[in-house]
């Protein structure tokens, strides 16, 4: 089987909801990192890109009609280069990487782009069509995040709790305290703040020229990080999702905007296009869990992947665990037997600090790490988990 390598990757800054990137169209946002990859790798023959895979969870607004194809065209790739948009909700960006890697590993491709985009600020309202003549009512739903137009049979069999409620379920079942959640959230903010101050993210970020009123501003830093917060400030926030609950805006990921893209290639493809492999993709695994505790999904996905690869968790040098909620992240860590404050888990912060643009999140975490093996794993709405393992080369 042919090896699939990660060769380069860039991302936009992650914007806050209704923040600096909110006036940038979703398809334009998706094109920015592709265009930057083309500029950074000028020796590559971009007419020979086999496919462009982009993750996107919404696809109800400017990201409709195959945003991967739209982004490829807007970025300036030749019209002959195709594109496909994939949707595994929160794991969509990572699913895009998996799709490209599988095609390369089985020999069908040699040179591909994979990434993801989400503009949660620009997610539209949607309205159902009339079900009868002269209907005088209309059902309108917000597509920013979560369920809409829920199948009654689905609700009856599996429930349709909102994402924060699923985190409350895990907190209750695994007895994860509010104090532990807030402490975890604070660590994420502090780690991300330290990484940002040290310039850790600068190499992977491409600045975005974004309209702001009548002016244009250059956005070059992640906007969601709140490194100056304190445990006391987090403790004061209300838990609005359940009476007596513990999930708050401070110990949950944000609603955000962002896009990322990376180059994947076979060894022959990398040589042909003057690319330098950074890491080898060892494998990808997914797993299903009950929707009402969707956040535990990374645990079975990780076990499934490591068993398949013959690796032990103790061999993994760096872990990126998407932090949909502190309760969810802590549940996964404890299920896997890792300490709450493990230094090699999200050493530069996670989604609580950086933000969680749904379709982008999986791919942008695949950055250079120390050591030999790295693992990225995410929970996914409606009850799934996804995990990928990479090896430095």
SVG drawing of the C-alpha trace seen along z (x, -y; Angstrom):
<svg xmlns="http://www.w3.org/2000/svg" viewBox="-55 -53 67 58">
<polyline fill="none" stroke="black" stroke-width="0.4" points="0.0,0.0 1.3,-3.5 2.0,-5.8 0.1,-9.1 2.1,-12.1 1.1,-15.5 3.3,-18.0 2.1,-21.5 -0.9,-23.1 -2.2,-26.6 -5.3,-28.0 -7.1,-31.3 -7.3,-32.8 -10.3,-31.6 -12.8,-34.3 -15.4,-34.8 -19.1,-34.6 -20.1,-37.9 -16.5,-38.9 -13.7,-39.8 -14.4,-37.2 -18.1,-37.4 -18.3,-39.6 -16.3,-37.2 -18.4,-34.9 -18.0,-31.2 -16.8,-30.2 -14.4,-33.1 -13.1,-32.0 -12.5,-28.5 -10.5,-29.7 -8.0,-31.6 -5.9,-28.8 -5.9,-27.0 -4.6,-30.1 -1.9,-30.4 -0.8,-26.8 -0.4,-27.5 1.7,-30.5 3.9,-28.7 4.5,-25.7 5.1,-27.5 7.0,-24.5 4.0,-22.2 2.0,-21.6 -1.4,-22.6 -3.2,-21.3 -2.3,-17.8 -4.2,-18.0 -6.3,-14.8 -9.0,-16.1 -9.9,-18.7 -11.8,-17.4 -13.3,-20.0 -15.3,-19.3 -18.3,-21.5 -21.1,-20.7 -23.7,-23.3 -24.0,-23.5 -27.2,-25.5 -26.0,-29.0 -23.0,-30.3 -21.4,-26.9 -24.1,-25.0 -23.6,-23.3 -20.3,-21.8 -18.1,-24.4 -15.0,-22.4 -15.5,-22.9 -16.4,-26.6 -13.3,-27.2 -11.0,-25.5 -12.3,-27.6 -12.2,-30.8 -8.7,-30.1 -7.5,-29.9 -7.0,-26.1 -7.5,-25.0 -11.1,-24.1 -10.0,-20.6 -9.3,-20.1 -12.4,-18.5 -13.7,-19.0 -15.9,-17.1 -17.5,-18.3 -17.8,-15.8 -20.0,-16.0 -19.3,-14.2 -20.5,-17.2 -17.8,-18.1 -15.4,-15.6 -15.9,-16.9 -12.4,-18.4 -10.7,-15.3 -13.0,-13.2 -11.8,-15.2 -8.2,-14.4 -9.2,-10.7 -10.8,-10.7 -7.7,-12.0 -5.4,-9.8 -7.4,-6.6 -7.3,-7.4 -3.6,-8.0 -2.9,-4.9 -4.8,-2.7 -3.0,-4.2 -5.8,-6.1 -4.3,-9.5 -0.8,-11.0 -1.5,-14.7 -4.6,-16.1 -5.8,-19.0 -7.9,-18.4 -9.3,-20.9 -12.5,-22.4 -14.5,-25.5 -17.2,-26.8 -18.7,-30.3 -21.1,-29.9 -21.6,-33.6 -23.1,-33.4 -25.2,-30.3 -28.6,-31.1 -32.1,-30.5 -34.0,-27.9 -37.7,-27.5 -39.6,-24.3 -41.8,-24.1 -45.5,-24.2 -47.2,-20.8 -50.6,-21.9 -52.2,-24.5 -52.6,-28.0 -50.6,-27.2 -50.5,-30.2 -47.6,-29.2 -44.0,-28.6 -41.4,-26.7 -38.0,-28.5 -34.9,-27.1 -31.4,-28.4 -28.7,-26.4 -25.8,-27.7 -25.4,-24.5 -27.4,-21.5 -30.6,-19.7 -33.2,-21.0 -36.3,-19.4 -35.8,-16.4 -37.4,-13.2 -40.0,-12.3 -38.9,-8.6 -35.3,-9.7 -36.3,-11.8 -38.3,-9.0 -35.6,-6.3 -32.5,-8.3 -33.4,-11.7 -32.5,-15.0 -30.7,-16.8 -28.8,-19.9 -25.0,-19.6 -24.6,-21.3 -27.2,-18.9 -25.1,-15.9 -22.2,-17.3 -24.4,-17.7 -25.4,-14.0 -21.7,-13.0 -20.9,-15.2 -23.8,-13.6 -23.0,-10.0 -19.2,-10.3 -19.5,-12.7 -17.4,-15.4 -17.6,-18.5 -18.1,-22.1 -14.8,-22.9 -12.9,-20.3 -14.6,-21.6 -13.6,-25.2 -10.1,-24.2 -9.8,-22.3 -11.1,-25.3 -8.7,-27.6 -5.7,-25.4 -6.9,-25.4 -7.0,-29.2 -3.6,-29.6 -1.9,-27.1 -3.4,-28.7 -2.5,-32.2 1.1,-31.1 1.4,-29.5 0.0,-32.6 2.3,-34.9 5.3,-32.7 4.3,-32.9 3.5,-29.2 0.5,-29.7 2.1,-32.3 3.6,-29.8 0.3,-28.1 -1.9,-31.2 -2.6,-33.1 -3.9,-36.6 -7.3,-37.5 -8.3,-40.9 -11.8,-41.3 -14.3,-44.2 -15.2,-46.2 -17.7,-48.8 -16.3,-51.0 -12.7,-49.9 -10.7,-46.7 -8.8,-45.2 -6.1,-42.5 -7.0,-39.6 -3.9,-37.6 -4.5,-36.2 -7.0,-33.9 -9.8,-36.0 -11.4,-33.6 -8.6,-33.1 -9.2,-34.6 -5.9,-34.0 -6.6,-36.7 -9.5,-34.9 -9.4,-33.5 -10.8,-30.5 -13.0,-32.9 -14.4,-34.5 -15.2,-31.2 -16.9,-30.1 -19.3,-33.1 -20.8,-32.1 -24.3,-30.6 -25.0,-27.1 -28.1,-27.8 -28.6,-24.4 -29.9,-22.4 -31.1,-23.3 -28.3,-22.6 -26.1,-22.0 -22.4,-22.6 -21.8,-23.4 -21.3,-27.1 -20.1,-29.3 -16.7,-29.4 -16.1,-25.7 -17.5,-25.0 -16.1,-25.6 -17.1,-28.7 -19.2,-29.3 -16.6,-30.4 -15.5,-31.0 -12.5,-29.7 -11.0,-27.6 -7.9,-25.5 -6.3,-23.4 -3.4,-21.0 -1.5,-19.1 -1.4,-15.4 0.7,-13.3 2.3,-10.0 6.1,-9.7 6.2,-9.9 3.7,-12.8 5.8,-14.7 8.9,-14.3 7.2,-15.2 5.9,-18.5 8.8,-19.5 7.0,-18.9 8.6,-18.0 6.6,-15.4 6.1,-16.3 4.2,-13.3 2.9,-10.0 -0.8,-9.2 -0.9,-5.8 -4.6,-5.3 -8.1,-6.6 -10.9,-5.0 -14.5,-6.0 -16.9,-4.7 -20.5,-5.2 -21.9,-5.9 -25.3,-6.9 -26.3,-10.4 -27.2,-11.5 -23.5,-11.1 -21.9,-11.9 -18.9,-13.5 -17.5,-10.2 -16.9,-9.2 -13.1,-9.8 -12.6,-7.0 -13.8,-4.0 -12.5,-5.6 -9.0,-5.9 -9.1,-2.3 -10.2,-1.0 -7.5,-2.8 -4.7,-1.9 -5.7,1.8 -5.7,1.8 -2.2,0.2 -0.8,2.3 0.1,-0.8 -0.4,-1.6 -1.7,-4.9 1.6,-5.2 3.5,-5.4 1.6,-8.5 3.8,-11.6 1.2,-14.3 -2.6,-14.1 -5.0,-16.7 -8.4,-16.1 -11.1,-18.4 -12.7,-20.2 -16.3,-20.5 -16.9,-20.9 -14.7,-20.5 -17.0,-17.8 -16.7,-15.9 -12.9,-16.2 -12.5,-15.1 -14.8,-12.2 -12.7,-11.0 -9.4,-11.5 -10.7,-9.6 -12.1,-6.8 -8.7,-6.4 -6.8,-6.5 -5.1,-9.8 -4.8,-12.6 -7.0,-15.7 -4.0,-17.9 -1.8,-15.6 0.9,-17.8 0.9,-16.1 -2.8,-16.5 -3.6,-19.8 -0.3,-21.4 -1.2,-24.6 -4.8,-24.7 -7.9,-23.3 -11.3,-24.4 -12.4,-25.9 -9.7,-28.6 -9.1,-28.5 -12.7,-28.0 -14.6,-25.3 -15.6,-26.1 -17.3,-22.8 -16.2,-21.7 -12.7,-23.1 -11.7,-21.8 -10.4,-18.4 -7.9,-19.3 -6.3,-22.4 -5.0,-20.6 -2.8,-18.3 0.4,-20.4 3.9,-19.6 4.5,-18.0 7.5,-16.7 8.1,-13.0 7.3,-10.3 3.6,-9.6 0.6,-12.0 -3.1,-11.3 -6.0,-13.6 -9.4,-12.6 -12.8,-14.3 -16.4,-13.8 -19.1,-14.2 -22.8,-15.2 -25.4,-12.4 -23.0,-10.1 -19.7,-9.4 -16.0,-9.6 -13.1,-9.9 -9.4,-9.4 -6.3,-9.6 -2.7,-8.7 0.3,-10.3 4.1,-9.7 6.7,-12.3 9.1,-11.7"/>
</svg>
